[in-house]
Amino acid sequence: MNRLGVYILGARGNVATTVITGAMAISQGRAPATGLVTAGPEFKGVVLAGVQDIVFGGCDISAVALADKAIEIGHSRILPLDLARDLKTELNDLDRRIATVEGFRFGTLPRGGYLAELARVEERLARFRVDHGLDRVVVVNLCSTEPHFAETPDFDSPDSLLTALPKAPAGFCTATLINALAALRQGCAYVNFTPSQGSELPALRKIARDLRLPHAGKDGKTGETLLKTVLGPMFLARNLKVLSWVGNNFLGNNDGAVLEAPAAKDSKLRQKDAALREMLGGDSFVRTDIQYVPSLGDWKTAWDLIHFEGFLGTQMTFQFTWQGCDSALAAPLVLDLVRLVDAAWRNGESGLLPQLSPFFKNPLDGHTHDFARQMANLYAWADQLRGARAGARR
């Protein structure tokens, strides 16, 4: 199999560190592949890149060494501390492939302007590909959530976007948009695991189509929203009227701190409520809030209250509490997405990949949010890949 590179934006964050450490642990037989959808029986016989064959790299504004970060989150019980210590040498070696970058905050201009930043990102991606002799590169966005920006006609086509960038004022777009644009221009596949605006913009979609590149997003579906897309269809199937569905999320990691900013919180909440609003319709009262609780660290607690109406107007409630480790839930999904995007790419597929909808809160192609139907579509696609392989053998 040709060499596959994975370039992570935010490569020294909690999720990325868990992804990389987990991939090493699985490759060395130190841990099972629990949590990986692609390790399930439904994907037996499907040709996927081996976790051990992935070449990781990336960038981050943090200069904390990857090995030190792994030990830090090991103390937080995100991953086994002994594992982080045992893999210290390998993690230090891999850290050399991670560039420490300036980045820029929304509302400020990057050094030299947007076009200069685009050139810097493209140069890093090109160097990663060449230095490691990679045939394909998948860029994965694991950065903190950024505020939404206004989608003006400048974002409608590649030409208009590239014409606007040199003279664009601060606040025109985010680092996520620049990184996604650079990835596609460099011939990389792209996965947006965050709520930030990326490859869904028309200009970037066109680049992906023209260069026949796959891309997917957005906002990884790991915990509370996953349950919503399982339970919502249950109420619909039983013809029970959901009057209200309210929830509160409490988290304390860096993502929680970032979401203290109202604009970033708004960006996140746009995705969290989208699935329920679309499934239940406009008559149901749907609201979610996010609270920063520093002492919780990466361990998010979500509480939901569902008020519904049954036969003869009888009103009832259903409540659940979900407590999970955000990074441990997200990491296997990132590995799944990399393997599946790569499989689609090798199969000649490009553009948005509708089969990957079960991995996202807000799938970009806008089809069903029903998790069971999403998974059925994914498994059907896996069957097609198996069938194509069998046909090639004959």
MARROVO-728679 format. One line per field, with one value per residue (C-alpha): residue number from 1; residue in three letters; x, y, z. Coordinates in steps of 0.25 Angstrom, whole numbers, plus 5000, padded with zeros to 4 digits. Example, Ala and Ser with C-alpha at 12.3 -4.5 7.8 and 13.67 -1.06 7.14 Angstrom:
# MARROVO-728679
num <- 1:2
residuo <- ALA:SER
px <- 5049:5055
py <- 4982:4996
pz <- 5031:5029
***
This chain:
# MARROVO-728679
num <- 1:2:3:4:5:6:7:8:9:10:11:12:13:14:15:16:17:18:19:20:21:22:23:24:25:26:27:28:29:30:31:32:33:34:35:36:37:38:39:40:41:42:43:44:45:46:47:48:49:50:51:52:53:54:55:56:57:58:59:60:61:62:63:64:65:66:67:68:69:70:71:72:73:74:75:76:77:78:79:80:81:82:83:84:85:86:87:88:89:90:91:92:93:94:95:96:97:98:99:100:101:102:103:104:105:106:107:108:109:110:111:112:113:114:115:116:117:118:119:120:121:122:123:124:125:126:127:128:129:130:131:132:133:134:135:136:137:138:139:140:141:142:143:144:145:146:147:148:149:150:151:152:153:154:155:156:157:158:159:160:161:162:163:164:165:166:167:168:169:170:171:172:173:174:175:176:177:178:179:180:181:182:183:184:185:186:187:188:189:190:191:192:193:194:195:196:197:198:199:200:201:202:203:204:205:206:207:208:209:210:211:212:213:214:215:216:217:218:219:220:221:222:223:224:225:226:227:228:229:230:231:232:233:234:235:236:237:238:239:240:241:242:243:244:245:246:247:248:249:250:251:252:253:254:255:256:257:258:259:260:261:262:263:264:265:266:267:268:269:270:271:272:273:274:275:276:277:278:279:280:281:282:283:284:285:286:287:288:289:290:291:292:293:294:295:296:297:298:299:300:301:302:303:304:305:306:307:308:309:310:311:312:313:314:315:316:317:318:319:320:321:322:323:324:325:326:327:328:329:330:331:332:333:334:335:336:337:338:339:340:341:342:343:344:345:346:347:348:349:350:351:352:353:354:355:356:357:358:359:360:361:362:363:364:365:366:367:368:369:370:371:372:373:374:375:376:377:378:379:380:381:382:383:384:385:386:387:388:389:390:391:392:393:394
residuo <- MET:ASN:ARG:LEU:GLY:VAL:TYR:ILE:LEU:GLY:ALA:ARG:GLY:ASN:VAL:ALA:THR:THR:VAL:ILE:THR:GLY:ALA:MET:ALA:ILE:SER:GLN:GLY:ARG:ALA:PRO:ALA:THR:GLY:LEU:VAL:THR:ALA:GLY:PRO:GLU:PHE:LYS:GLY:VAL:VAL:LEU:ALA:GLY:VAL:GLN:ASP:ILE:VAL:PHE:GLY:GLY:CYS:ASP:ILE:SER:ALA:VAL:ALA:LEU:ALA:ASP:LYS:ALA:ILE:GLU:ILE:GLY:HIS:SER:ARG:ILE:LEU:PRO:LEU:ASP:LEU:ALA:ARG:ASP:LEU:LYS:THR:GLU:LEU:ASN:ASP:LEU:ASP:ARG:ARG:ILE:ALA:THR:VAL:GLU:GLY:PHE:ARG:PHE:GLY:THR:LEU:PRO:ARG:GLY:GLY:TYR:LEU:ALA:GLU:LEU:ALA:ARG:VAL:GLU:GLU:ARG:LEU:ALA:ARG:PHE:ARG:VAL:ASP:HIS:GLY:LEU:ASP:ARG:VAL:VAL:VAL:VAL:ASN:LEU:CYS:SER:THR:GLU:PRO:HIS:PHE:ALA:GLU:THR:PRO:ASP:PHE:ASP:SER:PRO:ASP:SER:LEU:LEU:THR:ALA:LEU:PRO:LYS:ALA:PRO:ALA:GLY:PHE:CYS:THR:ALA:THR:LEU:ILE:ASN:ALA:LEU:ALA:ALA:LEU:ARG:GLN:GLY:CYS:ALA:TYR:VAL:ASN:PHE:THR:PRO:SER:GLN:GLY:SER:GLU:LEU:PRO:ALA:LEU:ARG:LYS:ILE:ALA:ARG:ASP:LEU:ARG:LEU:PRO:HIS:ALA:GLY:LYS:ASP:GLY:LYS:THR:GLY:GLU:THR:LEU:LEU:LYS:THR:VAL:LEU:GLY:PRO:MET:PHE:LEU:ALA:ARG:ASN:LEU:LYS:VAL:LEU:SER:TRP:VAL:GLY:ASN:ASN:PHE:LEU:GLY:ASN:ASN:ASP:GLY:ALA:VAL:LEU:GLU:ALA:PRO:ALA:ALA:LYS:ASP:SER:LYS:LEU:ARG:GLN:LYS:ASP:ALA:ALA:LEU:ARG:GLU:MET:LEU:GLY:GLY:ASP:SER:PHE:VAL:ARG:THR:ASP:ILE:GLN:TYR:VAL:PRO:SER:LEU:GLY:ASP:TRP:LYS:THR:ALA:TRP:ASP:LEU:ILE:HIS:PHE:GLU:GLY:PHE:LEU:GLY:THR:GLN:MET:THR:PHE:GLN:PHE:THR:TRP:GLN:GLY:CYS:ASP:SER:ALA:LEU:ALA:ALA:PRO:LEU:VAL:LEU:ASP:LEU:VAL:ARG:LEU:VAL:ASP:ALA:ALA:TRP:ARG:ASN:GLY:GLU:SER:GLY:LEU:LEU:PRO:GLN:LEU:SER:PRO:PHE:PHE:LYS:ASN:PRO:LEU:ASP:GLY:HIS:THR:HIS:ASP:PHE:ALA:ARG:GLN:MET:ALA:ASN:LEU:TYR:ALA:TRP:ALA:ASP:GLN:LEU:ARG:GLY:ALA:ARG:ALA:GLY:ALA:ARG:ARG
px <- 5000:5005:5010:4999:5002:4993:4995:4988:4985:4986:4995:4999:4985:4978:4971:4983:4992:4982:4981:4996:4998:4987:4991:5005:4999:4990:5002:5011:5000:5000:4985:4973:4966:4953:4945:4950:4938:4947:4952:4938:4933:4926:4939:4945:4951:4951:4965:4968:4981:4988:4988:5003:5006:5001:5012:5007:5011:5005:5006:5002:5003:5007:5022:5020:5026:5017:5023:5021:5007:5004:5009:5001:4988:4992:4991:4977:4973:4971:4980:4988:5000:5009:5006:5010:5023:5027:5025:5033:5044:5035:5027:5039:5043:5030:5029:5040:5030:5021:5024:5022:5014:5009:4995:4986:4973:4960:4959:4974:4982:4993:5007:5008:4993:4984:4992:5005:4999:4993:5007:5013:5003:5005:5020:5019:5009:5018:5030:5023:5019:5033:5041:5034:5031:5016:5007:4994:4992:4980:4979:4971:4966:4966:4968:4960:4946:4947:4936:4927:4930:4921:4920:4921:4921:4936:4935:4927:4938:4953:4956:4948:4954:4968:4966:4960:4971:4982:4974:4964:4963:4964:4952:4950:4952:4959:4971:4962:4958:4973:4977:4966:4969:4984:4981:4972:4982:4993:4985:4982:4969:4962:4954:4948:4946:4942:4930:4938:4936:4945:4943:4928:4929:4926:4940:4946:4936:4939:4954:4952:4943:4953:4965:4956:4959:4950:4947:4937:4932:4928:4929:4932:4920:4925:4916:4903:4899:4902:4891:4882:4883:4879:4868:4861:4857:4852:4842:4838:4836:4827:4819:4822:4822:4835:4830:4844:4858:4868:4882:4894:4909:4919:4934:4947:4958:4964:4952:4943:4952:4951:4936:4935:4936:4922:4925:4932:4921:4911:4919:4919:4904:4900:4905:4900:4885:4885:4882:4870:4864:4864:4859:4848:4843:4840:4829:4839:4846:4861:4872:4886:4896:4911:4917:4932:4936:4951:4952:4946:4957:4954:4943:4930:4917:4904:4890:4878:4863:4853:4838:4829:4814:4808:4794:4782:4792:4799:4812:4824:4839:4852:4865:4880:4893:4906:4920:4931:4945:4944:4958:4957:4943:4948:4962:4957:4947:4959:4966:4954:4952:4966:4965:4951:4955:4967:4959:4949:4961:4967:4954:4953:4943:4944:4936:4927:4926:4912:4915:4923:4911:4910:4923:4918:4908:4906:4909:4912:4903:4891:4884:4878:4882:4876:4889:4883:4881:4894:4901:4893:4898:4913:4912:4906:4917:4927:4920:4922:4937:4937:4930:4939:4951:4945:4942:4956:4961:4953
py <- 5000:5014:5023:5031:5043:5050:5065:5069:5084:5085:5073:5075:5077:5067:5060:5059:5054:5043:5040:5039:5031:5022:5019:5015:5007:4999:4997:4991:4982:4990:4993:4987:4995:4997:5009:5008:5006:5001:4990:4984:4972:4981:4985:4971:4969:4984:4989:5000:5007:5000:5009:5005:5010:5024:5035:5046:5061:5074:5088:5095:5108:5101:5097:5087:5074:5063:5053:5063:5066:5051:5050:5062:5056:5043:5049:5054:5039:5042:5031:5021:5029:5016:5016:5031:5028:5015:5023:5035:5032:5030:5042:5051:5046:5048:5062:5066:5066:5076:5090:5101:5112:5126:5125:5136:5139:5143:5158:5160:5159:5148:5153:5159:5157:5145:5142:5141:5132:5123:5122:5118:5107:5101:5101:5093:5083:5082:5079:5069:5061:5062:5059:5046:5041:5041:5038:5043:5053:5055:5068:5067:5080:5078:5092:5099:5105:5118:5129:5129:5139:5146:5137:5148:5146:5146:5132:5127:5123:5120:5132:5142:5137:5138:5152:5156:5150:5160:5173:5166:5173:5166:5158:5154:5139:5129:5121:5109:5114:5117:5104:5097:5105:5101:5087:5086:5094:5085:5073:5067:5061:5069:5066:5077:5070:5084:5093:5104:5108:5100:5092:5094:5108:5108:5112:5101:5091:5095:5093:5079:5076:5081:5074:5061:5062:5056:5064:5062:5069:5076:5075:5061:5054:5048:5048:5055:5058:5044:5040:5051:5045:5031:5035:5046:5035:5026:5037:5040:5025:5023:5036:5042:5058:5064:5077:5081:5076:5084:5080:5086:5082:5084:5083:5088:5086:5096:5095:5099:5111:5115:5113:5124:5134:5137:5136:5123:5117:5122:5114:5102:5102:5104:5090:5083:5087:5085:5070:5071:5083:5077:5063:5069:5081:5095:5091:5086:5095:5091:5098:5094:5102:5100:5103:5104:5096:5096:5085:5075:5076:5067:5059:5065:5063:5066:5066:5065:5067:5062:5066:5059:5056:5042:5036:5044:5056:5050:5057:5050:5053:5045:5049:5045:5048:5046:5046:5043:5047:5056:5052:5037:5038:5046:5039:5026:5034:5042:5029:5024:5036:5036:5021:5023:5036:5029:5017:5026:5033:5021:5016:5029:5036:5051:5063:5061:5047:5045:5031:5038:5045:5037:5043:5057:5066:5074:5066:5075:5069:5071:5057:5049:5051:5037:5030:5016:5020:5027:5014:5006:5015:5014:4999:4998:5006:4996:4985:4992:4993:4978:4975:4984:4977:4963:4967:4972:4959:4951
pz <- 5000:4997:5008:5015:5023:5033:5036:5049:5051:5066:5067:5082:5087:5096:5084:5075:5086:5089:5074:5072:5085:5083:5069:5074:5085:5075:5065:5076:5082:5095:5094:5086:5075:5084:5079:5065:5056:5045:5054:5055:5047:5037:5031:5031:5016:5013:5009:5019:5023:5035:5047:5048:5034:5036:5036:5046:5045:5048:5054:5067:5073:5086:5088:5098:5094:5090:5100:5111:5107:5107:5121:5125:5120:5126:5140:5136:5133:5118:5114:5123:5130:5128:5113:5112:5119:5112:5098:5102:5093:5081:5084:5085:5071:5065:5071:5062:5050:5057:5054:5065:5057:5061:5056:5058:5065:5059:5057:5055:5042:5041:5039:5025:5023:5019:5006:5013:5023:5012:5006:5019:5022:5007:5009:5022:5015:5003:5012:5020:5007:5001:5014:5017:5002:5004:4993:5000:5011:5019:5027:5040:5047:5062:5066:5076:5072:5065:5063:5050:5040:5030:5017:5006:4991:4992:4997:4985:4976:4976:4968:4976:4989:4984:4979:4992:5001:4998:5002:5012:5026:5039:5042:5028:5031:5041:5042:5039:5026:5022:5026:5018:5006:5007:5009:4996:4988:4992:4987:5001:5006:5017:5030:5039:5053:5058:5057:5050:5036:5026:5014:5013:5007:4992:4987:4995:4990:4976:4978:4984:4972:4961:4968:4971:4986:4997:5009:5021:5033:5041:5057:5062:5068:5081:5093:5096:5081:5078:5088:5083:5069:5074:5084:5075:5064:5075:5079:5065:5062:5074:5070:5083:5082:5088:5094:5100:5099:5108:5112:5119:5116:5127:5122:5127:5117:5108:5098:5110:5113:5098:5098:5109:5098:5093:5078:5080:5088:5078:5067:5075:5079:5064:5062:5075:5073:5058:5058:5068:5061:5048:5053:5062:5054:5059:5069:5079:5089:5087:5095:5099:5107:5111:5124:5127:5140:5141:5151:5141:5131:5119:5126:5121:5128:5120:5126:5117:5120:5110:5112:5103:5101:5099:5097:5101:5104:5116:5118:5123:5124:5121:5126:5124:5129:5120:5126:5117:5113:5101:5096:5098:5090:5079:5076:5070:5061:5056:5052:5046:5038:5033:5028:5022:5015:5009:5005:4998:4991:4986:4981:4972:4981:4983:4988:5000:5005:5010:5016:5027:5033:5046:5050:5050:5057:5045:5032:5021:5011:5019:5019:5031:5045:5049:5054:5051:5036:5036:5040:5030:5019:5024:5025:5011:5005:5012:5005:4992:4995:4998:4985:4977:4982:4980:4965:4963:4968:4958
***
